[in-house]
Amino acid sequence: MKSHSVVFATLSLSVACSDGSQRTTRDTASTVVQTAAREQPDSVADETDGCAKKLPPALSAQLQSLFPQHRVPLSSDNPAWAVRMDKRGGGDGCLGIAEGDFDGDGATDFAVLLSPSGDTTSPLIVARSQAQGYRIDTLRVWTGVRQALYVSKVGPSRQERTEILSDNSAALEPGEVVAFESKRPGVIGGVLESAAVVFFYDGKRWVHVWISD
C-alpha cells in the first residue's frame, strides 16, 4: 500500500508562503502522563470515519483530560478534496493522526493533530508509548484554520531547510536545525499546499526542519 505521507509532502511543497507567517508558534514542550481508566471523550468518530479507532481508548481519554479545550481529530476536520486525495494515495482519509515508531524503541507511537472545541489553536502532539501510559510531547501549537492543517508520517530520511530560508535571513527557532538525517521515521505537519515542517526525535529531544514555508 502506498504511503499517504508522500502525497501530502508533495502537496505541502507546491505553494510557498511568505516568510514568518507559519513559523511563529510555541516551543516544544513535554509532559509525562500515566494510563488511567477514564470515560470516553464526548466527540467520538463513527466507524465510517477514517480516524475512528486509530487511537487506543486510554490514549484518547488521556488527551481529552490533558487538552480539555480540544478533541481528537475526525476526517471531516479536513476538506473533502484532501480526504479524497489521501485515499487515492492509499491512505484512510484521516489527516489528523499518524502512526510510527518515532523514538526507535520498537513500540507504536501516535502523532495527533488535536482539533479545537473551546479554543482557536490546534496542538500537534506525539504520544510515545512507555511501559505505563504514554509520554506526551507537544511539537507545535498551530493557529489558523484547522481544516487546512494536516499531519503524516515521513520515513527515515535526510531533510534540509527550504531554499526560501536557506540564506539564513530568518533565525532558527528553538529546536530547529538547517538539516537533519534520521534513521527513524518522523512526523511531517503543516498547512495543505503550503507550509511544511518535519520533526525527528534524535534520542534526546525533538528537532525540526522547515522544508516549505
N, C-alpha and C positions, 0 to 999 in steps of 0.2 A: 504494500500500500504506500503510495507517495506521501511524503511528509508535507503537511499543510504549512509548516513554517517557511518553506521555500516560497510559497505563493505570497505570503504576507511580507516576507523580506523584500521580494521584488516590488510589491505594491508600495512599501514604505520608501523605497528608493526612487520612485518615479517622479515625485514632485519635491522640490526643495523649499523649505520655509525660510523666512528672513531670520537673521542671527538673533538669538536670545529669547525668542518667543516661547519655546518649549523647555529651555534648559533651566529655568528658574523654578525649582521645586525643592521640597525638603530633603535634607541629607538622609543617608541610610541610617536606620535605627533597628535595634533588635530587642526582643524580649522572649523569655522562656516561659512557656505555659505547660501545664500538665493536662493530660486527657482526663475529662470528667464526664460523668453521665448527666446530660442536660436534655431539656426538651428540644425538639427540632425547631429551627428558625421559622418565623411566620411565613416568609416567602420561600416556597419550595417549588422547584421546577417540576412540571408533569413529565411523564415518561416519553413524550414526543419531543421534548426539548433536548437539544444536543448537550446541554450542561447537566442534565439530570443524572444523578447517581455517580458523577465523576469524582466527587469528594466523599471521603469517609464521613458518616454521620457525626462522629465525635469531633472531627475537624470542623465541619460546618457549624456545630454548636460552639466550639471554641471561638471561631471567627465572629459569630453573632455576639458573643459575650465581650470580646475584645474591641469590636468595632460596632457599637450599638447604633451608630448613625449610618450604617451601611448594611448591605446584604450580599449574599453570594450571587454570582452572576447568572444570567439567563442568556440563551441565544438571542432572544428578542431585544437585548440591550444594544445590539449592533444592527445596522441597516440590512434589509433583506438581500441586497445585491452582494454584500460582503459575505453573508452566510452562504449564499448560493455558490460564490466563487470558492469558498473554503471547502464545500462539499465536492465541487468538481475537482479540486486538487487532492481529494482523498481524505479530507477531514470530516468531522462530525457536525460542523456548524457552530461549535462553541468556541468563541473567540475570547472568552474570559478566563479560561483555565488551561494550563499546560502541565504535562507530567514529565518527569525525568529524574535521573539520579544526579542532581545538580551539585552535590557535595562529594560525590565519589565514594560513599560508604556502602553501596550495594542496595540501598533501600529507595523506594519510590518517594520522591518529593513532589510538591504541588506549587506551581506558580499561579496565583489567583489575582485577578483584577476585580476588586470589590466595586459594587455599584452603590451610588448614594441613595439613601432613603430619607434621611433627615439632614443631609449635608450637601455640599456642592463640590466635593472632591472625590477622587477615585484612587484609593491606595492600591499600589501594586505590591503584593507580599509574596514571599516564598515560605511555605511550611515545610521544614526539613524534619523528616522522620527521625525520632530518637527512641530509646528503649521504653521510655514512658512519655507519651504525648508527642507534641511537635514543638520545635523551636520556630518561632515566627519572626522572620526578618522582613522589615519594611524597606523595599528597594527604592521606592519613589512614591510621591503623592501627586498624582496628576490633577490638574484643574482643567476646566473646559467641558465641552460636551462629551458625555460618556459614550454616546453612540459611535463616536469617531475613534475611540481607543481600542486597543487590542493587546493581547499577549500570546506568545507562542514559544515553542522550543526551538533552539538552534543547536546543531550538532557541534562536536569538538572542532575548533577552527581557529584561525588567526583573524582578528578583526582590527581594522585601522580606522583612525579618526577621519571623518568625512573631509573631502578636499575643501569644502566651504570653511571649515575651521582649521585646516592644516597649516595656515600661515601664522597660527598662534595669536591671532588678533583677539580671540576670546579665551579668557583664562580658564584653566582646568578647574572643574568643580571638585569638592571633596569626593574621593573615590574614583574620579575619572582618570583614565590613562590614555595616552596617544595611540597605543597599540597593545594588544594582548593576544597571546597564543595559549589556548586551553586544550587539555586532553579530556576535559569533562564537557558534557553538554551545558548550554547556557540558556538564558531567558532573553528573548527579544520582545520589546514592547514599544508602544508609541502611538502615533496617530496614523490612521489609514491613509495611504497615498501621500504621506508627508514625513513627519519626524520619526526616527527610529533609534533606539539605544539598546545595546547588547550588554547584559550583565553576566559575569562569570564569578564563581566562588574560587578563590585561589588557595584555599586550605585554611586561611585565617580570617579573611574578610571578603566582601563583595567588591569587585571593581567593575567599572563600566566604560564602554566606548561608544561615543556618538558616531553612528555610521551614516546618518542623514539628519539634516536639520533645516 
